[in-house]
Amino acid sequence: MQRRGAAPPDAGPETGARIEELEHELALSREIRRRLDGEIRRQEARVGSLEAEAGHLRSVLAERERYLAAIERSVVWRAAQKLRRLAGRAW
């Protein structure tokens, strides 16, 4: 049985060196892949966190828009705006 990385018995020294070079490149590629997979997991977690924060901010914005709409519908606000229009200023 031939060990991994060993050239066939009838192969020259160039073949054995090439096999070792390819195995080294394979090991480097696997290490790079492992690091990239870890980075992908970290970025997916960050995206999830940012999406949750965006959802929270949308709900806060909707709450504040409802609050402003309630103020603008109030009798006191409307009366204040009518007085401002009489004075020549409107928002």
Biopython code that builds the backbone (N, CA, C, O; Angstrom):
import numpy as np
from Bio.PDB.StructureBuilder import StructureBuilder

atoms = [
    (1, "MET", "N", (0.848, -1.176, 0.000)),
    (1, "MET", "CA", (0.000, 0.000, 0.000)),
    (1, "MET", "C", (0.890, 1.234, 0.000)),
    (1, "MET", "O", (1.886, 1.300, 0.721)),
    (2, "GLN", "N", (0.526, 2.180, -0.797)),
    (2, "GLN", "CA", (1.324, 3.380, -0.953)),
    (2, "GLN", "C", (0.847, 4.435, 0.041)),
    (2, "GLN", "O", (-0.356, 4.628, 0.215)),
    (3, "ARG", "N", (1.790, 5.118, 0.695)),
    (3, "ARG", "CA", (1.389, 6.145, 1.653)),
    (3, "ARG", "C", (0.989, 7.407, 0.904)),
    (3, "ARG", "O", (1.418, 7.658, -0.222)),
    (4, "ARG", "N", (0.157, 8.184, 1.567)),
    (4, "ARG", "CA", (-0.314, 9.419, 0.952)),
    (4, "ARG", "C", (0.871, 10.364, 0.763)),
    (4, "ARG", "O", (1.721, 10.478, 1.646)),
    (5, "GLY", "N", (0.927, 11.029, -0.364)),
    (5, "GLY", "CA", (2.005, 11.958, -0.637)),
    (5, "GLY", "C", (3.208, 11.310, -1.281)),
    (5, "GLY", "O", (4.127, 11.998, -1.726)),
    (6, "ALA", "N", (3.209, 10.010, -1.334)),
    (6, "ALA", "CA", (4.343, 9.322, -1.942)),
    (6, "ALA", "C", (4.070, 9.153, -3.421)),
    (6, "ALA", "O", (2.945, 8.877, -3.838)),
    (7, "ALA", "N", (5.103, 9.321, -4.191)),
    (7, "ALA", "CA", (4.976, 9.140, -5.635)),
    (7, "ALA", "C", (4.964, 7.648, -5.947)),
    (7, "ALA", "O", (5.492, 6.852, -5.171)),
    (8, "PRO", "N", (4.384, 7.269, -7.044)),
    (8, "PRO", "CA", (4.435, 5.860, -7.450)),
    (8, "PRO", "C", (5.892, 5.412, -7.581)),
    (8, "PRO", "O", (6.771, 6.235, -7.835)),
    (9, "PRO", "N", (6.148, 4.131, -7.414)),
    (9, "PRO", "CA", (7.535, 3.645, -7.435)),
    (9, "PRO", "C", (8.287, 3.981, -8.720)),
    (9, "PRO", "O", (9.502, 4.174, -8.679)),
    (10, "ASP", "N", (7.602, 4.054, -9.852)),
    (10, "ASP", "CA", (8.284, 4.327, -11.113)),
    (10, "ASP", "C", (8.344, 5.822, -11.447)),
    (10, "ASP", "O", (8.815, 6.191, -12.523)),
    (11, "ALA", "N", (7.869, 6.691, -10.533)),
    (11, "ALA", "CA", (7.869, 8.134, -10.776)),
    (11, "ALA", "C", (9.226, 8.715, -10.414)),
    (11, "ALA", "O", (9.928, 8.209, -9.538)),
    (12, "GLY", "N", (9.575, 9.784, -11.107)),
    (12, "GLY", "CA", (10.845, 10.448, -10.845)),
    (12, "GLY", "C", (10.747, 11.406, -9.673)),
    (12, "GLY", "O", (9.669, 11.585, -9.105)),
    (13, "PRO", "N", (11.863, 12.025, -9.306)),
    (13, "PRO", "CA", (11.874, 12.956, -8.173)),
    (13, "PRO", "C", (11.017, 14.196, -8.418)),
    (13, "PRO", "O", (10.514, 14.794, -7.466)),
    (14, "GLU", "N", (10.846, 14.583, -9.658)),
    (14, "GLU", "CA", (10.020, 15.748, -9.979)),
    (14, "GLU", "C", (8.555, 15.489, -9.625)),
    (14, "GLU", "O", (7.864, 16.376, -9.125)),
    (15, "THR", "N", (8.098, 14.288, -9.886)),
    (15, "THR", "CA", (6.709, 13.926, -9.581)),
    (15, "THR", "C", (6.468, 13.958, -8.086)),
    (15, "THR", "O", (5.442, 14.463, -7.630)),
    (16, "GLY", "N", (7.412, 13.419, -7.315)),
    (16, "GLY", "CA", (7.266, 13.424, -5.859)),
    (16, "GLY", "C", (7.249, 14.833, -5.299)),
    (16, "GLY", "O", (6.474, 15.142, -4.394)),
    (17, "ALA", "N", (8.107, 15.689, -5.841)),
    (17, "ALA", "CA", (8.141, 17.088, -5.389)),
    (17, "ALA", "C", (6.835, 17.793, -5.742)),
    (17, "ALA", "O", (6.319, 18.590, -4.958)),
    (18, "ARG", "N", (6.309, 17.497, -6.917)),
    (18, "ARG", "CA", (5.054, 18.121, -7.355)),
    (18, "ARG", "C", (3.899, 17.669, -6.457)),
    (18, "ARG", "O", (3.033, 18.468, -6.100)),
    (19, "ILE", "N", (3.894, 16.396, -6.100)),
    (19, "ILE", "CA", (2.844, 15.884, -5.219)),
    (19, "ILE", "C", (2.917, 16.574, -3.859)),
    (19, "ILE", "O", (1.888, 16.961, -3.305)),
    (20, "GLU", "N", (4.124, 16.731, -3.319)),
    (20, "GLU", "CA", (4.276, 17.418, -2.034)),
    (20, "GLU", "C", (3.820, 18.866, -2.131)),
    (20, "GLU", "O", (3.184, 19.380, -1.211)),
    (21, "GLU", "N", (4.139, 19.523, -3.233)),
    (21, "GLU", "CA", (3.729, 20.906, -3.447)),
    (21, "GLU", "C", (2.199, 21.012, -3.492)),
    (21, "GLU", "O", (1.609, 21.913, -2.894)),
    (22, "LEU", "N", (1.580, 20.091, -4.199)),
    (22, "LEU", "CA", (0.114, 20.093, -4.307)),
    (22, "LEU", "C", (-0.539, 19.807, -2.958)),
    (22, "LEU", "O", (-1.559, 20.407, -2.620)),
    (23, "GLU", "N", (0.049, 18.887, -2.186)),
    (23, "GLU", "CA", (-0.501, 18.607, -0.857)),
    (23, "GLU", "C", (-0.376, 19.821, 0.051)),
    (23, "GLU", "O", (-1.269, 20.092, 0.853)),
    (24, "HIS", "N", (0.719, 20.547, -0.069)),
    (24, "HIS", "CA", (0.898, 21.768, 0.722)),
    (24, "HIS", "C", (-0.159, 22.804, 0.321)),
    (24, "HIS", "O", (-0.771, 23.438, 1.181)),
    (25, "GLU", "N", (-0.365, 22.969, -0.976)),
    (25, "GLU", "CA", (-1.395, 23.899, -1.452)),
    (25, "GLU", "C", (-2.778, 23.476, -0.976)),
    (25, "GLU", "O", (-3.604, 24.319, -0.626)),
    (26, "LEU", "N", (-3.026, 22.182, -0.962)),
    (26, "LEU", "CA", (-4.309, 21.673, -0.478)),
    (26, "LEU", "C", (-4.498, 21.997, 1.003)),
    (26, "LEU", "O", (-5.580, 22.407, 1.421)),
    (27, "ALA", "N", (-3.447, 21.811, 1.789)),
    (27, "ALA", "CA", (-3.523, 22.124, 3.219)),
    (27, "ALA", "C", (-3.768, 23.610, 3.433)),
    (27, "ALA", "O", (-4.566, 23.991, 4.288)),
    (28, "LEU", "N", (-3.082, 24.459, 2.656)),
    (28, "LEU", "CA", (-3.304, 25.906, 2.761)),
    (28, "LEU", "C", (-4.734, 26.267, 2.363)),
    (28, "LEU", "O", (-5.377, 27.094, 3.009)),
    (29, "SER", "N", (-5.216, 25.650, 1.313)),
    (29, "SER", "CA", (-6.587, 25.921, 0.850)),
    (29, "SER", "C", (-7.605, 25.532, 1.915)),
    (29, "SER", "O", (-8.580, 26.247, 2.146)),
    (30, "ARG", "N", (-7.371, 24.399, 2.555)),
    (30, "ARG", "CA", (-8.305, 23.972, 3.609)),
    (30, "ARG", "C", (-8.279, 24.930, 4.787)),
    (30, "ARG", "O", (-9.323, 25.214, 5.373)),
    (31, "GLU", "N", (-7.103, 25.432, 5.144)),
    (31, "GLU", "CA", (-7.000, 26.396, 6.243)),
    (31, "GLU", "C", (-7.707, 27.701, 5.887)),
    (31, "GLU", "O", (-8.414, 28.278, 6.713)),
    (32, "ILE", "N", (-7.513, 28.155, 4.664)),
    (32, "ILE", "CA", (-8.196, 29.371, 4.212)),
    (32, "ILE", "C", (-9.698, 29.155, 4.232)),
    (32, "ILE", "O", (-10.446, 30.037, 4.654)),
    (33, "ARG", "N", (-10.146, 27.993, 3.781)),
    (33, "ARG", "CA", (-11.580, 27.684, 3.771)),
    (33, "ARG", "C", (-12.145, 27.676, 5.185)),
    (33, "ARG", "O", (-13.243, 28.182, 5.419)),
    (34, "ARG", "N", (-11.396, 27.101, 6.135)),
    (34, "ARG", "CA", (-11.841, 27.060, 7.528)),
    (34, "ARG", "C", (-11.984, 28.478, 8.083)),
    (34, "ARG", "O", (-12.961, 28.790, 8.764)),
    (35, "ARG", "N", (-11.009, 29.327, 7.788)),
    (35, "ARG", "CA", (-11.074, 30.719, 8.260)),
    (35, "ARG", "C", (-12.243, 31.474, 7.631)),
    (35, "ARG", "O", (-12.947, 32.221, 8.310)),
    (36, "LEU", "N", (-12.442, 31.273, 6.338)),
    (36, "LEU", "CA", (-13.548, 31.945, 5.645)),
    (36, "LEU", "C", (-14.902, 31.469, 6.170)),
    (36, "LEU", "O", (-15.828, 32.268, 6.313)),
    (37, "ASP", "N", (-15.019, 30.175, 6.458)),
    (37, "ASP", "CA", (-16.274, 29.669, 7.029)),
    (37, "ASP", "C", (-16.551, 30.335, 8.379)),
    (37, "ASP", "O", (-17.690, 30.690, 8.680)),
    (38, "GLY", "N", (-15.512, 30.500, 9.180)),
    (38, "GLY", "CA", (-15.670, 31.193, 10.464)),
    (38, "GLY", "C", (-16.077, 32.639, 10.273)),
    (38, "GLY", "O", (-16.931, 33.149, 10.998)),
    (39, "GLU", "N", (-15.473, 33.301, 9.305)),
    (39, "GLU", "CA", (-15.818, 34.699, 9.025)),
    (39, "GLU", "C", (-17.256, 34.811, 8.526)),
    (39, "GLU", "O", (-17.967, 35.749, 8.883)),
    (40, "ILE", "N", (-17.679, 33.865, 7.708)),
    (40, "ILE", "CA", (-19.062, 33.863, 7.225)),
    (40, "ILE", "C", (-20.022, 33.724, 8.398)),
    (40, "ILE", "O", (-21.035, 34.422, 8.454)),
    (41, "ARG", "N", (-19.717, 32.829, 9.338)),
    (41, "ARG", "CA", (-20.584, 32.663, 10.514)),
    (41, "ARG", "C", (-20.639, 33.950, 11.334)),
    (41, "ARG", "O", (-21.708, 34.337, 11.806)),
    (42, "ARG", "N", (-19.492, 34.617, 11.507)),
    (42, "ARG", "CA", (-19.483, 35.876, 12.259)),
    (42, "ARG", "C", (-20.301, 36.946, 11.544)),
    (42, "ARG", "O", (-21.048, 37.688, 12.183)),
    (43, "GLN", "N", (-20.163, 37.028, 10.229)),
    (43, "GLN", "CA", (-20.910, 38.043, 9.473)),
    (43, "GLN", "C", (-22.417, 37.746, 9.483)),
    (43, "GLN", "O", (-23.228, 38.669, 9.550)),
    (44, "GLU", "N", (-22.786, 36.476, 9.417)),
    (44, "GLU", "CA", (-24.211, 36.124, 9.496)),
    (44, "GLU", "C", (-24.783, 36.511, 10.845)),
    (44, "GLU", "O", (-25.914, 36.991, 10.927)),
    (45, "ALA", "N", (-24.012, 36.308, 11.906)),
    (45, "ALA", "CA", (-24.470, 36.711, 13.244)),
    (45, "ALA", "C", (-24.622, 38.227, 13.306)),
    (45, "ALA", "O", (-25.584, 38.736, 13.881)),
    (46, "ARG", "N", (-23.674, 38.944, 12.714)),
    (46, "ARG", "CA", (-23.750, 40.420, 12.717)),
    (46, "ARG", "C", (-24.964, 40.889, 11.928)),
    (46, "ARG", "O", (-25.666, 41.804, 12.357)),
    (47, "VAL", "N", (-25.214, 40.271, 10.782)),
    (47, "VAL", "CA", (-26.392, 40.638, 9.986)),
    (47, "VAL", "C", (-27.664, 40.402, 10.790)),
    (47, "VAL", "O", (-28.570, 41.236, 10.778)),
    (48, "GLY", "N", (-27.737, 39.274, 11.486)),
    (48, "GLY", "CA", (-28.908, 38.993, 12.321)),
    (48, "GLY", "C", (-29.086, 40.036, 13.399)),
    (48, "GLY", "O", (-30.205, 40.472, 13.670)),
    (49, "SER", "N", (-27.997, 40.436, 14.013)),
    (49, "SER", "CA", (-28.049, 41.459, 15.054)),
    (49, "SER", "C", (-28.512, 42.797, 14.475)),
    (49, "SER", "O", (-29.339, 43.487, 15.072)),
    (50, "LEU", "N", (-27.977, 43.156, 13.316)),
    (50, "LEU", "CA", (-28.368, 44.419, 12.688)),
    (50, "LEU", "C", (-29.826, 44.397, 12.227)),
    (50, "LEU", "O", (-30.520, 45.411, 12.305)),
    (51, "GLU", "N", (-30.283, 43.252, 11.753)),
    (51, "GLU", "CA", (-31.692, 43.147, 11.352)),
    (51, "GLU", "C", (-32.608, 43.298, 12.559)),
    (51, "GLU", "O", (-33.660, 43.932, 12.471)),
    (52, "ALA", "N", (-32.209, 42.717, 13.683)),
    (52, "ALA", "CA", (-33.008, 42.858, 14.906)),
    (52, "ALA", "C", (-33.039, 44.318, 15.351)),
    (52, "ALA", "O", (-34.083, 44.834, 15.750)),
    (53, "GLU", "N", (-31.885, 44.977, 15.277)),
    (53, "GLU", "CA", (-31.826, 46.394, 15.662)),
    (53, "GLU", "C", (-32.675, 47.246, 14.714)),
    (53, "GLU", "O", (-33.366, 48.165, 15.151)),
    (54, "ALA", "N", (-32.620, 46.938, 13.429)),
    (54, "ALA", "CA", (-33.428, 47.675, 12.451)),
    (54, "ALA", "C", (-34.917, 47.475, 12.735)),
    (54, "ALA", "O", (-35.695, 48.424, 12.645)),
    (55, "GLY", "N", (-35.313, 46.265, 13.073)),
    (55, "GLY", "CA", (-36.718, 46.014, 13.426)),
    (55, "GLY", "C", (-37.135, 46.807, 14.649)),
    (55, "GLY", "O", (-38.234, 47.359, 14.695)),
    (56, "HIS", "N", (-36.260, 46.861, 15.637)),
    (56, "HIS", "CA", (-36.557, 47.652, 16.837)),
    (56, "HIS", "C", (-36.698, 49.133, 16.486)),
    (56, "HIS", "O", (-37.622, 49.797, 16.955)),
    (57, "LEU", "N", (-35.786, 49.650, 15.665)),
    (57, "LEU", "CA", (-35.852, 51.060, 15.289)),
    (57, "LEU", "C", (-37.109, 51.363, 14.472)),
    (57, "LEU", "O", (-37.694, 52.437, 14.608)),
    (58, "ARG", "N", (-37.527, 50.416, 13.620)),
    (58, "ARG", "CA", (-38.779, 50.621, 12.874)),
    (58, "ARG", "C", (-39.972, 50.705, 13.817)),
    (58, "ARG", "O", (-40.872, 51.521, 13.615)),
    (59, "SER", "N", (-39.980, 49.863, 14.846)),
    (59, "SER", "CA", (-41.104, 49.905, 15.787)),
    (59, "SER", "C", (-41.085, 51.196, 16.607)),
    (59, "SER", "O", (-42.141, 51.758, 16.897)),
    (60, "VAL", "N", (-39.899, 51.670, 16.981)),
    (60, "VAL", "CA", (-39.793, 52.949, 17.706)),
    (60, "VAL", "C", (-40.261, 54.088, 16.811)),
    (60, "VAL", "O", (-40.988, 54.975, 17.260)),
    (61, "LEU", "N", (-39.846, 54.066, 15.545)),
    (61, "LEU", "CA", (-40.277, 55.095, 14.602)),
    (61, "LEU", "C", (-41.785, 55.081, 14.435)),
    (61, "LEU", "O", (-42.414, 56.139, 14.449)),
    (62, "ALA", "N", (-42.380, 53.905, 14.278)),
    (62, "ALA", "CA", (-43.837, 53.813, 14.122)),
    (62, "ALA", "C", (-44.546, 54.345, 15.367)),
    (62, "ALA", "O", (-45.570, 55.020, 15.257)),
    (63, "GLU", "N", (-44.010, 54.046, 16.545)),
    (63, "GLU", "CA", (-44.599, 54.539, 17.784)),
    (63, "GLU", "C", (-44.550, 56.066, 17.831)),
    (63, "GLU", "O", (-45.531, 56.709, 18.204)),
    (64, "ARG", "N", (-43.428, 56.635, 17.457)),
    (64, "ARG", "CA", (-43.289, 58.102, 17.490)),
    (64, "ARG", "C", (-44.129, 58.770, 16.417)),
    (64, "ARG", "O", (-44.637, 59.871, 16.626)),
    (65, "GLU", "N", (-44.281, 58.120, 15.275)),
    (65, "GLU", "CA", (-45.162, 58.676, 14.246)),
    (65, "GLU", "C", (-46.610, 58.680, 14.721)),
    (65, "GLU", "O", (-47.349, 59.629, 14.459)),
    (66, "ARG", "N", (-47.022, 57.613, 15.423)),
    (66, "ARG", "CA", (-48.381, 57.595, 15.987)),
    (66, "ARG", "C", (-48.553, 58.704, 17.024)),
    (66, "ARG", "O", (-49.605, 59.340, 17.091)),
    (67, "TYR", "N", (-47.523, 58.932, 17.826)),
    (67, "TYR", "CA", (-47.574, 59.975, 18.846)),
    (67, "TYR", "C", (-47.721, 61.346, 18.187)),
    (67, "TYR", "O", (-48.542, 62.153, 18.622)),
    (68, "LEU", "N", (-46.933, 61.619, 17.137)),
    (68, "LEU", "CA", (-47.039, 62.900, 16.433)),
    (68, "LEU", "C", (-48.402, 63.053, 15.753)),
    (68, "LEU", "O", (-48.983, 64.138, 15.749)),
    (69, "ALA", "N", (-48.895, 61.977, 15.190)),
    (69, "ALA", "CA", (-50.214, 62.038, 14.551)),
    (69, "ALA", "C", (-51.287, 62.361, 15.580)),
    (69, "ALA", "O", (-52.213, 63.119, 15.291)),
    (70, "ALA", "N", (-51.176, 61.797, 16.774)),
    (70, "ALA", "CA", (-52.148, 62.084, 17.828)),
    (70, "ALA", "C", (-52.067, 63.550, 18.243)),
    (70, "ALA", "O", (-53.091, 64.192, 18.478)),
    (71, "ILE", "N", (-50.845, 64.075, 18.331)),
    (71, "ILE", "CA", (-50.694, 65.493, 18.682)),
    (71, "ILE", "C", (-51.315, 66.368, 17.605)),
    (71, "ILE", "O", (-52.045, 67.311, 17.911)),
    (72, "GLU", "N", (-51.028, 66.059, 16.342)),
    (72, "GLU", "CA", (-51.541, 66.874, 15.243)),
    (72, "GLU", "C", (-53.058, 66.797, 15.121)),
    (72, "GLU", "O", (-53.678, 67.721, 14.595)),
    (73, "ARG", "N", (-53.666, 65.713, 15.597)),
    (73, "ARG", "CA", (-55.126, 65.591, 15.573)),
    (73, "ARG", "C", (-55.780, 66.267, 16.778)),
    (73, "ARG", "O", (-56.998, 66.442, 16.803)),
    (74, "SER", "N", (-54.984, 66.645, 17.769)),
    (74, "SER", "CA", (-55.567, 67.187, 18.994)),
    (74, "SER", "C", (-56.146, 68.585, 18.756)),
    (74, "SER", "O", (-55.696, 69.329, 17.883)),
    (75, "VAL", "N", (-57.141, 68.908, 19.550)),
    (75, "VAL", "CA", (-57.820, 70.202, 19.461)),
    (75, "VAL", "C", (-56.851, 71.329, 19.805)),
    (75, "VAL", "O", (-56.872, 72.380, 19.164)),
    (76, "VAL", "N", (-56.022, 71.125, 20.789)),
    (76, "VAL", "CA", (-55.079, 72.165, 21.213)),
    (76, "VAL", "C", (-54.094, 72.476, 20.077)),
    (76, "VAL", "O", (-53.808, 73.644, 19.815)),
    (77, "TRP", "N", (-53.575, 71.443, 19.401)),
    (77, "TRP", "CA", (-52.642, 71.660, 18.299)),
    (77, "TRP", "C", (-53.321, 72.421, 17.161)),
    (77, "TRP", "O", (-52.753, 73.363, 16.609)),
    (78, "ARG", "N", (-54.512, 72.013, 16.824)),
    (78, "ARG", "CA", (-55.233, 72.685, 15.728)),
    (78, "ARG", "C", (-55.515, 74.144, 16.067)),
    (78, "ARG", "O", (-55.397, 75.023, 15.213)),
    (79, "ALA", "N", (-55.887, 74.394, 17.313)),
    (79, "ALA", "CA", (-56.139, 75.778, 17.721)),
    (79, "ALA", "C", (-54.848, 76.592, 17.659)),
    (79, "ALA", "O", (-54.863, 77.743, 17.220)),
    (80, "ALA", "N", (-53.749, 76.012, 18.087)),
    (80, "ALA", "CA", (-52.468, 76.718, 18.042)),
    (80, "ALA", "C", (-52.077, 77.015, 16.595)),
    (80, "ALA", "O", (-51.545, 78.088, 16.310)),
    (81, "GLN", "N", (-52.331, 76.094, 15.692)),
    (81, "GLN", "CA", (-51.990, 76.323, 14.285)),
    (81, "GLN", "C", (-52.873, 77.404, 13.674)),
    (81, "GLN", "O", (-52.403, 78.201, 12.862)),
    (82, "LYS", "N", (-54.145, 77.440, 14.054)),
    (82, "LYS", "CA", (-55.025, 78.502, 13.542)),
    (82, "LYS", "C", (-54.551, 79.860, 14.024)),
    (82, "LYS", "O", (-54.559, 80.828, 13.263)),
    (83, "LEU", "N", (-54.139, 79.940, 15.276)),
    (83, "LEU", "CA", (-53.611, 81.205, 15.801)),
    (83, "LEU", "C", (-52.321, 81.596, 15.079)),
    (83, "LEU", "O", (-52.105, 82.772, 14.786)),
    (84, "ARG", "N", (-51.476, 80.625, 14.795)),
    (84, "ARG", "CA", (-50.225, 80.927, 14.075)),
    (84, "ARG", "C", (-50.521, 81.429, 12.661)),
    (84, "ARG", "O", (-49.858, 82.345, 12.174)),
    (85, "ARG", "N", (-51.508, 80.834, 12.011)),
    (85, "ARG", "CA", (-51.868, 81.285, 10.656)),
    (85, "ARG", "C", (-52.397, 82.713, 10.677)),
    (85, "ARG", "O", (-52.118, 83.506, 9.777)),
    (86, "LEU", "N", (-53.166, 83.029, 11.719)),
    (86, "LEU", "CA", (-53.661, 84.392, 11.844)),
    (86, "LEU", "C", (-52.502, 85.378, 12.005)),
    (86, "LEU", "O", (-52.579, 86.514, 11.537)),
    (87, "ALA", "N", (-51.449, 84.948, 12.658)),
    (87, "ALA", "CA", (-50.277, 85.800, 12.865)),
    (87, "ALA", "C", (-49.343, 85.765, 11.649)),
    (87, "ALA", "O", (-48.350, 86.492, 11.609)),
    (88, "GLY", "N", (-49.659, 84.927, 10.662)),
    (88, "GLY", "CA", (-48.854, 84.880, 9.442)),
    (88, "GLY", "C", (-47.771, 83.824, 9.439)),
    (88, "GLY", "O", (-46.923, 83.833, 8.546)),
    (89, "ARG", "N", (-47.761, 82.927, 10.383)),
    (89, "ARG", "CA", (-46.760, 81.854, 10.402)),
    (89, "ARG", "C", (-47.474, 80.517, 10.444)),
    (89, "ARG", "O", (-48.403, 80.313, 11.225)),
    (90, "ALA", "N", (-47.027, 79.616, 9.595)),
    (90, "ALA", "CA", (-47.623, 78.271, 9.592)),
    (90, "ALA", "C", (-46.511, 77.226, 9.519)),
    (90, "ALA", "O", (-45.487, 77.452, 8.874)),
    (91, "TRP", "N", (-46.707, 76.107, 10.165)),
    (91, "TRP", "CA", (-45.746, 75.003, 10.088)),
    (91, "TRP", "C", (-46.183, 74.014, 9.063)),
    (91, "TRP", "O", (-45.506, 73.009, 8.847)),
]
sb = StructureBuilder()
sb.init_structure("model")
sb.init_model(0)
sb.init_chain("A")
sb.init_seg("    ")
for serial, (resi, resn, name, xyz) in enumerate(atoms, 1):
    if name == "N":
        sb.init_residue(resn, " ", resi, " ")
    sb.init_atom(name, np.array(xyz, "f"), 0.0, 1.0, " ", f" {name:<3s}", serial, name[0])
structure = sb.get_structure()
